[in-house]
Amino acid sequence: MAVKALAPFAAIFLILLMGSLAFLSMAQDSLTFDELAHIGAGYSYLTHQDYRLNPEHPPLWKDAAAVPLLFLNLKFPDQSDWWTQQDSAPAWWVQFNFGKELLYGSGNNPSQIIFWSRVPMILILLCLAWFLFRWGKELGGAWVGLGTLFLIAFSPTFLAQGRLVTNDVAAALGAAVSMYYWLQFLRDPKKENVVKAGLAFGFAMLMKFTLLLLAPTFVIMTFLYAFLNPGSSRVRTLTKYIVLSLGAALIGLLLIASVYQFHVWNYPAERQLRDTAADLTPNKITPIKDLVLSMAENPVLRSLAQYARGIVMAGQRAAFGNTVYFKGEISASGFSSYFPTLYSLKEPLAYHVINFILPLGFAFLLLKEFLKKRSKGSFFQSAISWMKENFTVISFFVFINIFWASALLGNLNIGIRHLLPIYPFSFLLLAWGAKELYIRLGEITKRTFVVTLVILGVWYGASSLSAFPHYLSYYNELAGGIDQGYKIAVDSNYDWGQDFYKLRDFVRENNIDRISLDYFGGENPEYWLGSAVQKLDPFQTPHPMGWIAVSLNQFMGGVAMPVSGYDQPSGYYQWLAQQTPVARAGKSILIFHIEK
């Protein structure tokens, strides 16, 4: 009873602590690479209702980031070539150039824009944490709720991504909310719950296109639920659920169409058609391309055409892949071990110890229970009964496995952040599994189990706190820790441009009047350092001398060994690798001083 009464206060403490860690570390981070495109795009949506920028991501989270900017009286670069694009179809880089124009070339205060656009992202992070706490309480009581909240509150990956204007934490929220309400609809298929499930599904689809994987998940869940709960007629029950599921999907589609209609309201139809044709040119599946273009030509379907355009663009990106550094090699087609490796190294080691102990112990004890019942001839019925009682847990496993399969089959290797939609369900499963294992243990073993969990929890929390404020660069002990993790993978795993302010301060504090820079990120170095900074050309001969700074994303790509078939320049920073850095800006920018 005491735990139940105190749980909300403990939850508030953890959420406030999480918010403080996110907020205080966010204030020290410069603009990351993708934020440059997202902030400008979101602001253009709300001020112009025109979706010409960044169509490869849904709009809702960008809208949230842009809301505080409406009160800053910003100057919008309406006449910028990056906005008007009168003479040519759009290219991927246009959205970044527009963001640069809005933040650094229009007389606005970039620090103010970056700060306020990140605040709603932290609120989304905290909403997710509170939602998981409440769901955990429903699933298994106060301890399960607090355990789930503890895992997300100290997760370095959530603390890193939840402060930035990106969609991965928003996608995790969308996946969790949609799953919750779909389960509610299956258990009680009344009209009110069908509507909630449909709206939640539409909400998720407006967060990130990879959440389309919820659709096959919900199909499997719906068929399985009807099989486990046949009622008087399995066929009749299944038919009812199919019809209601289609109704929920239609409600979700109407929500998507309504939101997108707002965003294309002032987007000229002929311009949308031109842009869509340009963006889908690389697509080799002609029927899909033709369908999206025909939708764009239809005034009634224009909003859904824009949504479909984004889906196809996201699919193209996943299929084509990107140039990526991984464990000493560089490739343009991805690595099969990329996500499993990063999953094992980008969360505290204590998390993986818990992840190993709990499922193993719980599976062992559960199997013992089933084997006892089998001797009585009721093994199958016992299994069916357990599945019915724990259908929520089974649903988690379905989504996790589908999402993992998609990640492993794709070629887009740009960060552990792409796995964030499965994390809420992993956290819930671990907390629930700990409770289920606890109640099956003997009294003496229970005490040992609790002490072990406390020790692992302290280790988990301490590992996360020790990374402050460098959460984006976090790697656990197996990767050599936060200072050595860049040897595994960079990009949004380690170096996304977040440490430029520290480089700027280093230059000013050391009165450096000239520094050659190869920077990876969203900032505009010339805006902050003026003529003191010049772009570093790694191919220049003779090699540059004096002060040199290189983002680790660029540096590791320039010293990596190309895999078979990689036909881009490589090894271009081997000359610099022979030098010893004199300093680091934060964790992600190497600083050299080479004497003449």
Secondary structure, 3 states (H helix, E strand, C coil): CHHHHHHHHHHHHHHHHHHHHHHHHHCCCCCCCCHHHHHHHHHHHHHHCCCCCCCCCCCHHHHHHHHHHHHCCCCCCCCCHHHHCCCCCCCCCHHHHHHHHHHHCCCCCHHHHHHHHHHHHHHHHHHHHHHHHHHHHHHHCHHHHHHHHHHHHCCHHHHHHCCCCCCHHHHHHHHHHHHHHHHHHHHCCCHHHHHHHHHHHHHHHCCCHHHHHHHHHHHHHHHHHHHHCCCCCHHHHHHHHHHHHHHHHHHHHHHHHHHHHHHHCCCCHHHHHHHHHHHCCCCCCHHHHHHHHHHHHCCCCHHHHHHHHHHHHHHHHHHHCCCEEECCEEECCCCCCHHHHHHHHCCCHHHHHHHHHHHHHHHHHHHHHHHHHHCCCCHHHHHHHHHHHCHHHHHHHHHHHHHHHHHHHCCCCCCHHHHHHHHHHHHHHHHHHHHHHHHHCCHHHHHHHHHHHHHHHHHHHHHHHCCCCCHHHCCCHHHCCCCCHHHCECHHHCCCCCCHHHHHHHHHHCCCCCEEEECCCCCCHHHHHHHHEEECCCCCCCCCCEEEEEEHHHHHHHHCEECCCCCCCCCCCHHHHCCCCCEEECCCEEEEEECC
